Amino acid sequence: MSTASVSSRPGAVLADLLPASRVRDIALVVGGAALMGVAAQISVKVPGLIVPITAQTFAALLAGAALGAGRSFLSMALYTLVGMAGVPWFAHGASGAGGATFGYVLGMLLASTVVGALARRGADRSVLRTAGTMVLGSALVYAVGVPYLALATGMSFGAAVAGGLTPFLIGDAVKAALAMGLLPTTWKLLDRG
């Protein structure tokens, strides 16, 4: 089967273009977890904010779109569990569960899975659908991360929104724009191939 016919098939995600095997799926799951570990180290601590700026959200949403729901869930779960077990690959080399920003990790697991399910329905094939998918994915990260931040730190929900959501909206818009260009363009290039 050619790449063009696979990419046009409803229900396909980018990872499905690779020859199918258990080895492929294991490599994709481990690779997605490693991508998250690396993306977490691309981190900027902003004075006055508990939550650092990282590349994790972009990596989680991109992994969801590329791997599909099942593989991205396993990938993010592996990343989360290994970090909880002590591997220092959360933001700023942190590990363990229960920190103030751990809710964002859980939110990324949820968001990646939902984005993967939507990608299987073609939500990564056009600019507008990709935009909506990335906005939804980002919203899911915050829907889990912000309340967790408030509970873990004892701050009010309003303070958690002000410190754990509002400062990141411009960066999330940039990440969404990158995904809006990257994913549909990749599919178009593959369809021509």
Contact map, one row per residue, 1 for C-alpha under 8 A:
1110110000000000000000000000000000000000000000000000000000000000000000000000000000000000000000000000000000000000000000000000000000000000000000000000000000000000000000000000000000000000000000000
1111110000000000000000000000000000000000000000000000000000000000000000000000000000000000000000000000000000000000000000000000000000000000000000000000000000000000000000000000000000000000000000000
1111111000000000100000000000000000000000000000000000000000000000000000000000000000000000000000000000000000000000000000000000000000000000000000000000000000000000000000000000000000000000000001101
0111111100000000000000000000000000000000000000000000000000000000000000000000000000000000000000000000000000000000000000000000000000000000000000000000000000000000000000000000000000000000000001111
1111111110000000000000000000000000000000000000000000000000000000000000000000000000000000000000000000000000000000000000000000000000000000000000000000000000000000000000000000000000000000000000100
1111111110010001100000000000000000000000000000000000000000000000000000000000000000000000000000000000000000000000000000000000000000000000000000000000000000000000000000000000000000000000000000000
0011111111011100100000000000000000000000000000000000000000000000000000000000000000000000000000000000000000000000000000000000000000000000000000000000000000000000000000000000000000000000001001100
0001111111010000000000000000000000000000000000000000000000000000000000000000000000000000000000000000000000000000000000000000000000000000000000000000000000000000000000000000000000000000000000100
0000111111110000000000000000000000000000000000000000000000000000000000000000000000000000000000000000000000000000000000000000000000000000000000000000000000000000000000000000000000000000000000000
0000001111110000000000000000000000000000000000000000000000000000000000000000000000000000000000000000000000000000000000011100000000000000000000000000000000000000000000000000000000000000000000000
0000000011111000000000000000000000000000000000000000000000000000000000000000000000000000000000000000000000000000000000111100000000000000000000000000000000000000000000000000000000000000000000000
0000011111111101100000000000000000000000000000000000000000000000000000000000000000000000000000000000000000000000000000110100000000000000000000000000000000000000000000000000000000000000000000000
0000001000111111100000000000000000000000000000000000000000000000111100000000000000000000000000000000000000000000000000110000000000000000000000000000000000000000000000000000000000000000000000000
0000001000011111100000000000000000000000000000000000000000000000111000000000000000000000000000000000000000000000000000000000000000000000000000000000000000000000000000000000000000000000001000000
0000000000001111110000000001000000000000000000000000000000000000011100000000000000000000000000000000000000000000000000000000000000000000000000000000000000000000000000000000000000000000000000000
0000010000011111111100000000000000000000000000000000000000000000001000000000000000000000000000000000000000000000000000000000000000000000000000000000000000000000000000000000000000000000000000000
0010011000011111111000000000000000000000000000000000000000000000000000000000000000000000000000000000000000000000000000000000000000000000000000000000000000000000000000000000000000000000000000000
0000000000000011111100010000000000000000000000000000000000000000000000000000000000000000000000000000000000000000000000000000000000000000000000000000000000000000000000000000000000000000000000000
0000000000000001111110010000000000000000000000000000000000000000000000000000000000000000000000000000000000000000000000000000000000000000000000000000000000000000000000000000000000000000000000000
0000000000000001011111011000000000000000000000000000000000000000000000000000000000000000000000000000000000000000000000000000000000000000000000000000000000000000000000000000000000000000000000000
0000000000000000001111111000000000000000000000000000000000000000000000000000000000000000000000000000000000000000000000000000000000000000000000000000000000000000000000000000000000000000000000000
0000000000000000000111111100000000000000000000000000000000000000000000000000000000000000000000000000000000000000000000000000000000000000000000000000000000000000000000000000000000000000000000000
0000000000000000000011111110000000000000000000000000000000000000000000000000000000000000000000000000000000000000000000000000000000000000000000000000000000000000000000000000000000000000000000000
0000000000000000011111111111000000000000000000000000000000000000000000000000000000000000000000000000000000000000000000000000000000000000000000000000000000000000000000000000000000000000000000000
0000000000000000000111111111100000000000000000000000000000000000000000100000000000000000000000000000000000000000000000000000000000000000000000000000000000000000000000000000000000000000000000000
0000000000000000000001111111110000000000000000000000000000000000000000000000000000000000000000000000000000000000000000000000000000000000000000000000000000000000000000000000000000000000000000000
0000000000000000000000111111111000000000000000000000000000000000000000000000000000000000000000000000000000000000000000000000000000000000000000000000000000000000000000000000000000000000000000000
0000000000000010000000011111111100000000000000000000000000000000001000100010000000000000000000000000000000000000000000000000000000000000000000000000000000000000000000000000000000000000000000000
0000000000000000000000001111111110000000000000000000000000000000000000110110010000000000000000000000000000000000000000000000000000000000000000000000000000000000000000000000000000000000000000000
0000000000000000000000000111111111000000000000000000000000000000000000000010010000000000000000000000000000000000000000000000000000000000000000000000000000000000000000000000000000000000000000000
0000000000000000000000000011111111100000000000000000000000000000000000000010000000000000000000000000000000000000000000000000000000000000000000000000000000000000000000000000000000000000000000000
0000000000000000000000000001111111110000000000000000000000000010000000010011000000000000000000000000000000000000000000000000000000000000000000000000000000000000000000000000000000000000000000000
0000000000000000000000000000111111111000000000000000000000000000000000000011011000000000000000000000000000000000000000000000000000000000000000000000000000000000000000000000000000000000000000000
0000000000000000000000000000011111111100000000000000000000000000000000000000001000000000000000000000000000000000000000000000000000000000000000000000000000000000000000000000000000000000000000000
0000000000000000000000000000001111111110000000000000000000100000000000000000000000000000000000000000000000000000000000000000000000000000000000000000000000000000000000000000000000000000000000000
0000000000000000000000000000000111111111000000000000000100110000000000000001001000000000000000000000000000000000000000000000000000000000000000000000000000000000000000000000000000000000000000000
0000000000000000000000000000000011111111100000000000000000000000000000000000001000000000110000000000000000000000000000000000000000000000000000000000000000000000000000000000000000000000000000000
0000000000000000000000000000000001111111110000000000000000000000000000000000000000000000100000000000000000000000000000000000000000000000000000000000000000000000000000000000000000000000000000000
0000000000000000000000000000000000111111111000000000011100100000000000000000000000000000000000000000000000000000000000000000000000000000000000000000000000000000000000000000000000000000000000000
0000000000000000000000000000000000011111111000000000011100000000000000000000000000000000111100000000000000000000000000000000000000000000000000000000000000000000000000000000000000000000000000000
0000000000000000000000000000000000001111111000000000010000000000000000000000000000000000111110000000000000000000000000000000000000000000000000000000000000000000000000000000000000000000000000000
0000000000000000000000000000000000000111111100000000011000000000000000000000000000000000001000000000000000000000000000000000000000000000000000000000000000000000000000000000000000000000000000000
0000000000000000000000000000000000000011111110000001111000000000000000000000000000000000001100000000000000000000000000000000000000000000000000000000000000000000000000000000000000000000000000000
0000000000000000000000000000000000000000011111000001110000000000000000000000000000000000000000000000000000000000000000000000000000000000000000000000000000000000000000000000000000000000000000000
0000000000000000000000000000000000000000001111101011100000000000000000000000000000000000000000000000000000000000000000000000000000000000000000000000000000000000000000000000000000000000000000000
0000000000000000000000000000000000000000000111111101100000000000000000000000000000000000000000000000000000000000000000000000000000000000000000000000000000000000000000000000000000000000000000000
0000000000000000000000000000000000000000000011111000000000000000000000000000000000000000000000000000000000000000000000000000000000000000000000000000000000000000000000000000000000000000000000000
0000000000000000000000000000000000000000000001111100000000000000000000000000000000000000000000000000000000000000000000000000000000000000000000000000000000000000000000000000000000000000000000000
0000000000000000000000000000000000000000000011111111000000000000000000000000000000000000000000000000000000000000000000000000000000000000000000000000000000000000001100000000000000000000000000000
0000000000000000000000000000000000000000000001011111000000000000000000000000000000000000000000000001100000000000000000000000000000000000000000000000000000000000001100000000000000000000000000000
0000000000000000000000000000000000000000000010001111100000000000000000000000000000000000000000000000100000000000000000000000000000000000000000000000000000000000001100000000000000000000000000000
0000000000000000000000000000000000000000001111001111110000000000000000000000000000000000001000000000000000000000000000000000000000000000000000000000000000000000000000000000000000000000000000000
0000000000000000000000000000000000000000001111000011111000000000000000000000000000000000000000000000000000000000000000000000000000000000000000000000000000000000000000010000000000000000000000000
0000000000000000000000000000000000000011111100000001111110000000000000000000000000000000001000000000000000000000000000000000000000000000000000000000000000000000000000000000000000000000000000000
0000000000000000000000000000000000000011011000000000111111100000000000000000000000000000000000000000000000000000000000000000000000000000000000000000000000000000000000000000000000000000000000000
0000000000000000000000000000000000010011000000000000011111110000000000000000000000000000000000000000000000000000000000000000000000000000000000000000000000000000000000000000000000000000000000000
0000000000000000000000000000000000000000000000000000011111111000000000000000000000000000000000000000000000010000000000000000000000000000010010000000000000000000000000000000000000000000000000000
0000000000000000000000000000000000000000000000000000001111111100000000000000000000000000000000000000000000000000000000000000000000000000000000000000000000000000000000000000001100000000000000000
0000000000000000000000000000000000110010000000000000001111111110000000000000000000000000000000000000000000000000000000000000000000000000000000000000000000000000000000000000000000000000000000000
0000000000000000000000000000000000010000000000000000000111111111000000000001000000000000000000000000000000011011000000000000000000000000000000000000000000000000000000000000000000000000000000000
0000000000000000000000000000000000000000000000000000000011111111100000000000000000000000000000000000000000010011001000000000000000000100100000000000000000000000000000000000000000000000000000000
0000000000000000000000000000000000000000000000000000000001111111110000000000000000000000000000000000000000000001000000000000000000000000000000000000000000000000000000000000000000100000000000000
0000000000000000000000000000000100000000000000000000000000111111111100010000000000000000000000000000000000000001000100000000000000000000000000000000000000000000000000000000000000000000000000000
0000000000000000000000000000000000000000000000000000000000011111111110011000000000000000000000000000000000000011111110100000000000000000000000000000000000000000000000000000000000000000000000000
0000000000001100000000000000000000000000000000000000000000001111111100000000000000000000000000000000000000000001001101110001000000000000000000000000000000000000000000000000000000000000000000000
0000000000001110000000000000000000000000000000000000000000000111111100000000000000000000000000000000000000000000000100100000000000000000000000000000000000000000000000000000000000000000000000000
0000000000001111000000000001000000000000000000000000000000000011111111110000000000000000000000000000000000000000000100000000000000000000000000000000000000000000000000000000000000000000000000000
0000000000001010000000000000000000000000000000000000000000000011111111110000000000000000000000000000000000000000101110110000000000000000000000000000000000000000000000000000000000000000000000000
0000000000000000000000000000000000000000000000000000000000000001001111111000000000000000000000000000000000000001111110010000000000000000000000000000000000000000000000000000000000000000000000000
0000000000000000000000000000000000000000000000000000000000000000001111111100000000000000000000000000000000000000100100000000000000000000000000000000000000000000000000000000000000000000000000000
0000000000000000000000001001100000000000000000000000000000000000001111111110000000000000000000000000000000000000000000000000000000000000000000000000000000000000000000000000000000000000000000000
0000000000000000000000000000100100000000000000000000000000000011001111111111000000000000000000000000000000001001100100000000000000000000000000000000000000000000000000000000000000000000000000000
0000000000000000000000000000000000000000000000000000000000000001000011111111100000000000000000000000000000001101100000000000000000000000000000000000000000000000000000000000000000000000000000000
0000000000000000000000000000100000000000000000000000000000000000000001111111110000000000000000000000000000000000000000000000000000000000000000000000000000000000000000000000000000000000000000000
0000000000000000000000000001111110000000000000000000000000000000000000111111111000000000000000000000000000000000000000000000000000000000000000000000000000000000000000000000000000000000000000000
0000000000000000000000000000000110010000000000000000000000010000000000011111111100000000000000000000000000011001000000000000000000000000000000000000000000000000000000000000000000000000000000000
0000000000000000000000000000000000000000000000000000000000000000000000001111111110000000000000000000000000001000000000000000000000000000000000000000000000000000000000000000000000000000000000000
0000000000000000000000000000110010000000000000000000000000000000000000000111111111000000000000000000000000000000000000000000000000000000000000000000000000000000000000000000000000000000000000000
0000000000000000000000000000000011011000000000000000000000000000000000000011111111100000000000000000000000000000000000000000000000000000000000000000000000000000000000000000000000000000000000000
0000000000000000000000000000000000000000000000000000000000000000000000000001111111110000000000000000000011000000000000000000000000000000000000000000000000000000000000000000000000000000000000000
0000000000000000000000000000000000000000000000000000000000000000000000000000111111111000000000000000000000000000000000000000000000000000000000000000000000000000000000000000000000000000000000000
0000000000000000000000000000000000000000000000000000000000000000000000000000011111111110000000000000000000000000000000000000000000000000000000000000000000000000000000000000000000000000000000000
0000000000000000000000000000000000000000000000000000000000000000000000000000001111111111110001111000000000000000000000000000000000000000000000000000000000000000000000000000000000000000000000000
0000000000000000000000000000000000000000000000000000000000000000000000000000000111111110000000111000000000000000000000000000000000000000000000000000000000000000000000000000000000000000000000000
0000000000000000000000000000000000000000000000000000000000000000000000000000000011111110000000110000000000000000000000000000000000000000000000000000000000000000000000000000000000000000000000000
0000000000000000000000000000000000000000000000000000000000000000000000000000000001111111000000110000000000000000000000000000000000000000000000000000000000000000000000000000000000000000000000000
0000000000000000000000000000000000000000000000000000000000000000000000000000000001111111100001100000000000000000000000000000000000000000000000000000000000000000000000000000000000000000000000000
0000000000000000000000000000000000000000000000000000000000000000000000000000000000100111110011100000000000000000000000000000000000000000000000000000000000000000000000000000000000000000000000000
0000000000000000000000000000000000001101100000000000000000000000000000000000000000100011111111100000000000000000000000000000000000000000000000000000000000000000000000000000000000000000000000000
0000000000000000000000000000000000001001100000000000000000000000000000000000000000100001111111100000000000000000000000000000000000000000000000000000000000000000000000000000000000000000000000000
0000000000000000000000000000000000000001111000000001010000000000000000000000000000000000111111000000000000000000000000000000000000000000000000000000000000000000000000000000000000000000000000000
0000000000000000000000000000000000000001101000000000000000000000000000000000000000000000111111000000000000000000000000000000000000000000000000000000000000000000000000000000000000000000000000000
0000000000000000000000000000000000000000100000000000000000000000000000000000000000000001111111100000000000000000000000000000000000000000000000000000000000000000000000000000000000000000000000000
0000000000000000000000000000000000000000000000000000000000000000000000000000000000100011111111110000000000000000000000000000000000000000000000000000000000000000000000000000000000000000000000000
0000000000000000000000000000000000000000000000000000000000000000000000000000000000111111110011111000000000000000000000000000000000000000000000000000000000000000000000000000000000000000000000000
0000000000000000000000000000000000000000000000000000000000000000000000000000000000111100000001111110000000000000000000000000000000000000000000000000000000000000000000000000000000000000000000000
0000000000000000000000000000000000000000000000000000000000000000000000000000000000110000000000111110010000000000000000000000000000000000000000000000000000000000000000000000000000000000000000000
0000000000000000000000000000000000000000000000000000000000000000000000000000000000000000000000011111110000000000000000000000000000000000000000000000000100000000000000000000000000000000000000000
0000000000000000000000000000000000000000000000000000000000000000000000000000000000000000000000011111110000000000000000000000000000000000000000000000000100000000000000000000000000000000000000000
0000000000000000000000000000000000000000000000000100000000000000000000000000000000000000000000000111111000000000000000000000000000000000000000000001100110000000000000000000000000000000000000000
0000000000000000000000000000000000000000000000000110000000000000000000000000000000000000000000000111111110000000000000000000000000000000000000001001100000000000000000000000000000000000000000000
0000000000000000000000000000000000000000000000000000000000000000000000000000000000000000000000001111111111000000000000000000000000000000000000001001100000000000000000000000000000000000000000000
0000000000000000000000000000000000000000000000000000000000000000000000000000000000000000000000000001111111100000000000000000000000000000000000011111100000000000000000000000000000000000000000000
0000000000000000000000000000000000000000000000000000000000000000000000000000000000000000000000000000111111110000000000000000000000000000000011011101000000000000000000000000000000000000000000000
0000000000000000000000000000000000000000000000000000000000000000000000000000000100000000000000000000111111111000000000000000000000000000000010001000000000000000000000000000000000000000000000000
0000000000000000000000000000000000000000000000000000000000000000000000000000000100000000000000000000011111111100000000000000000000000000000010011000000000000000000000000000000000000000000000000
0000000000000000000000000000000000000000000000000000000000000000000000000000000000000000000000000000001111111110000000000000000000000000000111111000000000000000000000000000000000000000000000000
0000000000000000000000000000000000000000000000000000000010011000000000000001000000000000000000000000000111111111000000000000000000000000100110000000000000000000000000000000000000000000000000000
0000000000000000000000000000000000000000000000000000000000010000000000011001100000000000000000000000000011111111100000000000000000000000000000000000000000000000000000000000000000000000000000000
0000000000000000000000000000000000000000000000000000000000000000000000001000000000000000000000000000000001111111110000000000000000000000000110000000000000000000000000000000000000000000000000000
0000000000000000000000000000000000000000000000000000000000011001000000000000000000000000000000000000000000111111111000000000000000000001110110000000000000000000000000000000000000000000000000000
0000000000000000000000000000000000000000000000000000000000011111100010011001000000000000000000000000000000011111111100000000000000000000100000000000000000000000000000000000000000000000000000000
0000000000000000000000000000000000000000000000000000000000000001000111011000000000000000000000000000000000001111111110000000000000000000000000000000000000000000000000000000000000000000000000000
0000000000000000000000000000000000000000000000000000000000000001000010000000000000000000000000000000000000000111111111000000000000000000100000000000000000000000000000000000000000000000000000000
0000000000000000000000000000000000000000000000000000000000001001100110000000000000000000000000000000000000000011111111100000000000001100100000000000000000000000000000000000000000000000000000000
0000000000000000000000000000000000000000000000000000000000000011111111010000000000000000000000000000000000000001111111110000000000000000000000000000000000000000000000000000000000000000000000000
0000000000000000000000000000000000000000000000000000000000000001000110000000000000000000000000000000000000000000111111111000000000000000000000000000000000000000000000000000000000000000000000000
0000000000000000000000000000000000000000000000000000000000000000100000000000000000000000000000000000000000000000011111111111000000001000000000000000000000000000000000000000000000000000000000000
0000000000111000000000000000000000000000000000000000000000000001110100000000000000000000000000000000000000000000001111111111100000000000000000000000000000000000000000000000000000000000000000000
0000000001111000000000000000000000000000000000000000000000000000100110000000000000000000000000000000000000000000000111111110000000000000000000000000000000000000000000000000000000000000000000000
0000000001100000000000000000000000000000000000000000000000000000000000000000000000000000000000000000000000000000000011111110000000000000000000000000000000000000000000000000000000000000000000000
0000000001110000000000000000000000000000000000000000000000000000000000000000000000000000000000000000000000000000000001111111100000000000000000000000000000000000000000000000000000000000000000000
0000000000000000000000000000000000000000000000000000000000000000000000000000000000000000000000000000000000000000000001111111110011001000000000000000000000000000000000000000000000000000000000000
0000000000000000000000000000000000000000000000000000000000000000100000000000000000000000000000000000000000000000000001100111111011001000000000000000000000000000000000000000000000010011000000000
0000000000000000000000000000000000000000000000000000000000000000000000000000000000000000000000000000000000000000000000100111111011000000000000000000000000000000000000000000000000000011001000000
0000000000000000000000000000000000000000000000000000000000000000000000000000000000000000000000000000000000000000000000000011111111000000000000000000000000000000000000000000000000010001000000000
0000000000000000000000000000000000000000000000000000000000000000000000000000000000000000000000000000000000000000000000000001111111100000000000000000000000000000000000000000000000011001000000000
0000000000000000000000000000000000000000000000000000000000000000000000000000000000000000000000000000000000000000000000000000011111110000000000000000000000000000000000000000000000010000000000000
0000000000000000000000000000000000000000000000000000000000000000000000000000000000000000000000000000000000000000000000000011111111111000000000000000000000000000000000000000000000000000000000000
0000000000000000000000000000000000000000000000000000000000000000000000000000000000000000000000000000000000000000000000000011111111111100000000000000000000000000000000000000000000110011000000000
0000000000000000000000000000000000000000000000000000000000000000000000000000000000000000000000000000000000000000000000000000001111111110000000000000000000000000000000000000000110110000000000000
0000000000000000000000000000000000000000000000000000000000000000000000000000000000000000000000000000000000000000000000000000000111111111000000000000000000000000000000000000000000000000000000000
0000000000000000000000000000000000000000000000000000000000000000000000000000000000000000000000000000000000000000001001000011000011111111100000000000000000000000000000000000000000000000000000000
0000000000000000000000000000000000000000000000000000000000001000000000000000000000000000000000000000000000000000001000000000000001111111110000000000000000000000000000000000000100100000000000000
0000000000000000000000000000000000000000000000000000000000000000000000000000000000000000000000000000000000000000000000000000000000111111111000000000000000000000000000000000000100000000000000000
0000000000000000000000000000000000000000000000000000000000000000000000000000000000000000000000000000000000000010000000000000000000011111111100000000000000000000000000000000000000000000000000000
0000000000000000000000000000000000000000000000000000000000001000000000000000000000000000000000000000000000010011011000000000000000001111111110000000000000000000000000000000000000000000000000000
0000000000000000000000000000000000000000000000000000000010000000000000000000000000000000000000000000000000000010000000000000000000000111111111000000000000000000000000000001000000000000000000000
0000000000000000000000000000000000000000000000000000000000000000000000000000000000000000000000000000000000000000000000000000000000000011111111100000000000000000000000000000000000000000000000000
0000000000000000000000000000000000000000000000000000000000000000000000000000000000000000000000000000000000110110000000000000000000000001111111110000000000000000000000000000000000000000000000000
0000000000000000000000000000000000000000000000000000000010000000000000000000000000000000000000000000000111110110000000000000000000000000111111111000000000000000000000000000000000000000000000000
0000000000000000000000000000000000000000000000000000000000000000000000000000000000000000000000000000000100100000000000000000000000000000011111111100000000000000000110000000000000000000000000000
0000000000000000000000000000000000000000000000000000000000000000000000000000000000000000000000000000000000100000000000000000000000000000001111111110000000000000000000000000000000000000000000000
0000000000000000000000000000000000000000000000000000000000000000000000000000000000000000000000000000001101100000000000000000000000000000000111111111000000000000000000000000000000000000000000000
0000000000000000000000000000000000000000000000000000000000000000000000000000000000000000000000000000111111100000000000000000000000000000000011111111100000000000000100000000000000000000000000000
0000000000000000000000000000000000000000000000000000000000000000000000000000000000000000000000000000001100000000000000000000000000000000000001111111110000001001100110000000000000000000000000000
0000000000000000000000000000000000000000000000000000000000000000000000000000000000000000000000000000001000000000000000000000000000000000000000111111111000001001000000000000000000000000000000000
0000000000000000000000000000000000000000000000000000000000000000000000000000000000000000000000000001111100000000000000000000000000000000000000011111111100000000000000000000000000000000000000000
0000000000000000000000000000000000000000000000000000000000000000000000000000000000000000000000000001111000000000000000000000000000000000000000001111111110100001000100000000000000000000000000000
0000000000000000000000000000000000000000000000000000000000000000000000000000000000000000000000000000000000000000000000000000000000000000000000000111111111111011000000000000000000000000000000000
0000000000000000000000000000000000000000000000000000000000000000000000000000000000000000000000000000000000000000000000000000000000000000000000000011111111100000000000000000000000000000000000000
0000000000000000000000000000000000000000000000000000000000000000000000000000000000000000000000000111000000000000000000000000000000000000000000000001111111000000000000000000000000000000000000000
0000000000000000000000000000000000000000000000000000000000000000000000000000000000000000000000000001000000000000000000000000000000000000000000000000111111100000000000000000000000000000000000000
0000000000000000000000000000000000000000000000000000000000000000000000000000000000000000000000000000000000000000000000000000000000000000000000000000011111110000000000000000000000000000000000000
0000000000000000000000000000000000000000000000000000000000000000000000000000000000000000000000000000000000000000000000000000000000000000000000000000111011111011000000000000000000000000000000000
0000000000000000000000000000000000000000000000000000000000000000000000000000000000000000000000000000000000000000000000000000000000000000000000000000010001111111000000000000000000000000000000000
0000000000000000000000000000000000000000000000000000000000000000000000000000000000000000000000000000000000000000000000000000000000000000000000000110010000111111100000000000000000000000000000000
0000000000000000000000000000000000000000000000000000000000000000000000000000000000000000000000000000000000000000000000000000000000000000000000000000000000011111110000000000000000000000000000000
0000000000000000000000000000000000000000000000000000000000000000000000000000000000000000000000000000000000000000000000000000000000000000000000000000010000111111111000000000000000000000000000000
0000000000000000000000000000000000000000000000000000000000000000000000000000000000000000000000000000000000000000000000000000000000000000000000000110110000111111111110000000000000000000000000000
0000000000000000000000000000000000000000000000000000000000000000000000000000000000000000000000000000000000000000000000000000000000000000000000000100000000001111111111000000000000000000000000000
0000000000000000000000000000000000000000000000000000000000000000000000000000000000000000000000000000000000000000000000000000000000000000000000000000000000000111111111100000000000000000000000000
0000000000000000000000000000000000000000000000001110000000000000000000000000000000000000000000000000000000000000000000000000000000000000000000000000000000000011111111100000000000000000000000000
0000000000000000000000000000000000000000000000001110000000000000000000000000000000000000000000000000000000000000000000000000000000000000000001001100100000000001111111110000000000000000000000000
0000000000000000000000000000000000000000000000000000000000000000000000000000000000000000000000000000000000000000000000000000000000000000000001000100000000000001111111111000000000000000000000000
0000000000000000000000000000000000000000000000000000000000000000000000000000000000000000000000000000000000000000000000000000000000000000000000000000000000000000111111111000000000000000000000000
0000000000000000000000000000000000000000000000000000000000000000000000000000000000000000000000000000000000000000000000000000000000000000000000000000000000000000011111111100000000000000000000000
0000000000000000000000000000000000000000000000000000100000000000000000000000000000000000000000000000000000000000000000000000000000000000000000000000000000000000000111111111000000000000000000000
0000000000000000000000000000000000000000000000000000000000000000000000000000000000000000000000000000000000000000000000000000000000000000000000000000000000000000000011111111100000000000000000000
0000000000000000000000000000000000000000000000000000000000000000000000000000000000000000000000000000000000000000000000000000000000000000000000000000000000000000000000111111110000000000000000000
0000000000000000000000000000000000000000000000000000000000000000000000000000000000000000000000000000000000000000000000000000000000000000000000000000000000000000000000011111111000000000000000000
0000000000000000000000000000000000000000000000000000000000000000000000000000000000000000000000000000000000000000000000000000000000000000010000000000000000000000000000011111111100000000000000000
0000000000000000000000000000000000000000000000000000000000000000000000000000000000000000000000000000000000000000000000000000000000000000000000000000000000000000000000001111111110000000000000000
0000000000000000000000000000000000000000000000000000000000000000000000000000000000000000000000000000000000000000000000000000000000000000000000000000000000000000000000000111111111000000000000000
0000000000000000000000000000000000000000000000000000000001000000000000000000000000000000000000000000000000000000000000000000000000000000000000000000000000000000000000000011111111100000000000000
0000000000000000000000000000000000000000000000000000000001000000000000000000000000000000000000000000000000000000000000000000000000100110000000000000000000000000000000000001111111110000000000000
0000000000000000000000000000000000000000000000000000000000000000000000000000000000000000000000000000000000000000000000000000000000100000000000000000000000000000000000000000111111111000000000000
0000000000000000000000000000000000000000000000000000000000000000000000000000000000000000000000000000000000000000000000000000000000000000000000000000000000000000000000000000011111111100000000000
0000000000000000000000000000000000000000000000000000000000000100000000000000000000000000000000000000000000000000000000000000000001100100000000000000000000000000000000000000001111111110000000000
0000000000000000000000000000000000000000000000000000000000000000000000000000000000000000000000000000000000000000000000000001011101100000000000000000000000000000000000000000000111111111000000000
0000000000000000000000000000000000000000000000000000000000000000000000000000000000000000000000000000000000000000000000000000001000000000000000000000000000000000000000000000000011111111100000000
0000000000000000000000000000000000000000000000000000000000000000000000000000000000000000000000000000000000000000000000000000000000000000000000000000000000000000000000000000000001111111110000000
0000000000000000000000000000000000000000000000000000000000000000000000000000000000000000000000000000000000000000000000000001100001000000000000000000000000000000000000000000000000111111111000000
0000000000000000000000000000000000000000000000000000000000000000000000000000000000000000000000000000000000000000000000000001111001000000000000000000000000000000000000000000000000011111111100000
0000000000000000000000000000000000000000000000000000000000000000000000000000000000000000000000000000000000000000000000000000000000000000000000000000000000000000000000000000000000001111111110000
0000000000000000000000000000000000000000000000000000000000000000000000000000000000000000000000000000000000000000000000000000000000000000000000000000000000000000000000000000000000000111111111000
0000001000000100000000000000000000000000000000000000000000000000000000000000000000000000000000000000000000000000000000000000100000000000000000000000000000000000000000000000000000000011111111100
0000000000000000000000000000000000000000000000000000000000000000000000000000000000000000000000000000000000000000000000000000000000000000000000000000000000000000000000000000000000000001111111110
0000000000000000000000000000000000000000000000000000000000000000000000000000000000000000000000000000000000000000000000000000000000000000000000000000000000000000000000000000000000000000111111111
0011001000000000000000000000000000000000000000000000000000000000000000000000000000000000000000000000000000000000000000000000000000000000000000000000000000000000000000000000000000000000011111111
0011101100000000000000000000000000000000000000000000000000000000000000000000000000000000000000000000000000000000000000000000000000000000000000000000000000000000000000000000000000000000001111111
0001000000000000000000000000000000000000000000000000000000000000000000000000000000000000000000000000000000000000000000000000000000000000000000000000000000000000000000000000000000000000000111111
0011000000000000000000000000000000000000000000000000000000000000000000000000000000000000000000000000000000000000000000000000000000000000000000000000000000000000000000000000000000000000000011111
